[in-house]
Amino acid sequence: MAATSQPSATLAALEVLRRGGNAVDAAITAAAVLCVAEPYATGIGGDAFAIVYADGKVHALDGAGPAPLQAPTLPVPVAGANSSVVPGAVSGWEVLSNRFGRWGLDSCLTAAIDIATNGVAAGMHCSNTWRHSKRAPEEFGRPPAVGEVFQLPELARSLRTIAEGGAGAFYRGDIARSIADVTWLDEADLADYAGAQWVTPMKARYRGIDVLELPPPTQGIAALQGLALLDKLEPTLVNTVRCVSLALEDAFASTRDGADVRHLLEEDYLCGRLAANIRLQPEMAGGTTYLCVVDDDGMAVSFIQSLFEGFGSGVVAPKTGILMNNRAKCFSIEGEVVPGRRPYHTIIPGMLMEGDELRGPFGVMGGYIQAQAHIQLVSALIDDGLDPQAALDRARFRTDTGTVQLEEGLWDRAEELEVEGFRTMLDKNRGNFGGGQAIMIDNGRILGGSDPRKDGFAAGF
């Protein structure tokens, strides 16, 4: 089974599985296709993280790159040439493929090269986001109407170059020079990038189920701490908002590149936090793609990839079709850009385990809402026993500076929060509440779901 945010990516992943590829081959294929079919949300100018369940063990991949080693002292950049960190996605693809794939990276890029060359139809959410974006690059052409076919031929050439030369063809040579020409990154920043790394995932237990997330610099700890706090309470709306808010406050204060945040999950600390006053943290939107795949050998991949905000920096490396990320904006958590270091990362893939048994991969995209949505999704799956589609369909809340924003479906519950002192806002824009995918294993059944807030679907055979 595969679940992605675009039909073309789900279909491409299924085709890989039908032809004998495994879950990693299918996930890389889908990730590359999403770089074409959902170009505002992801691309090879961005970053990627993954959790892989294979041969009874869980492995975590960190594909995040640093700010320039010689980054100048400037206000934290929002977009433009000075907002990009070294892209880690291409290295992540190669490292993932080399360790677990059957096909090789070149074969996994074939579908993306094909649709970038010959075209792909724009989904409703893709079209609407593109048309309303102030950062959509001229190099990508005019925004397509819903169902209209668009091509990205320069991106096709870059993908072909990577297929032929591997990740090295991205971090050195013509592509690297082109990136250096239009960003504050120089060729040495790209050539000296250590590449994606295997790391030890963090975990917390929720109602007897282990929830796995990536360590810093991602905000995975926020999801884990929020669930660890909620595990001590009844999973009411008010309690969930409290736990989310406390966890986000701690994550913003503690999560840094290389930070040890294990103390945030210690029993004494958790009990003390439940007695604390709440401060609702500021939110930032994000444009990201999440996908998951499970194959017939039981391998599972939870994969997330991003440019950060919609259309990232807005800067395209000349003649490459590569749109660069604006991940350096996340240094706002620290108040300044830290040269050679990685910023706070919003994107987090998740995995559920019961002992040594796989329960399934899951994830939700959407900037800082991701940790909040992980907590709500896991609670829906475990506390309420919902199947993945029903859990993803459920209305969400999002905490933001001073308010709890409620998606339609929770509007009639605003009073529950207001009597506890929360200020609420009824939000009509479903796009503000992320979009996720999940595949769960239940007594031999494979159950998948794909968020209706995005264009994709889950399918299997």
Salt bridges, closest charged atoms under 4 A:
GLU38 OE1 - LYS454 NZ 3.49
ASP47 OD2 - ARG327 NE 3.08
ASP47 OD2 - HIS345 ND1 3.71
ASP62 OD1 - ARG342 NH1 2.78
GLU148 OE2 - ARG142 NH2 2.40
GLU154 OE2 - ARG157 NH2 3.84
ASP174 OD1 - ARG177 NH2 2.40
ASP210 OD1 - ARG205 NE 3.03
GLU213 OE2 - HIS374 ND1 2.71
ASP231 OD1 - ARG207 NH1 3.53
GLU249 OE1 - ARG273 NH2 3.57
GLU249 OE2 - ARG279 NH2 2.93
ASP250 OD2 - ARG273 NE 3.05
ASP257 OD2 - ARG341 NE 3.79
ASP257 OD1 - ARG342 NH2 2.97
ASP260 OD2 - ARG262 NH2 2.74
GLU267 OE2 - LYS232 NZ 2.47
GLU283 OE1 - ARG398 NH1 3.77
ASP297 OD2 - ARG102 NH2 2.70
GLU309 OE1 - ARG135 NH1 3.08
GLU309 OE2 - LYS329 NZ 2.64
GLU354 OE1 - ARG359 NH1 3.04
ASP383 OD1 - ARG207 NE 2.81
ASP384 OD2 - ARG394 NH1 2.63
ASP400 OD2 - ARG398 NH1 3.73
GLU407 OE2 - ARG430 NE 3.08
GLU407 OE1 - ARG453 NH2 2.85
GLU416 OE2 - ARG413 NE 2.87
ASP427 OD2 - ARG398 NH2 3.71
ASP442 OD2 - ARG445 NH2 2.35
ASP451 OD2 - ARG396 NH2 2.68
ASP451 OD1 - ARG453 NH1 2.71
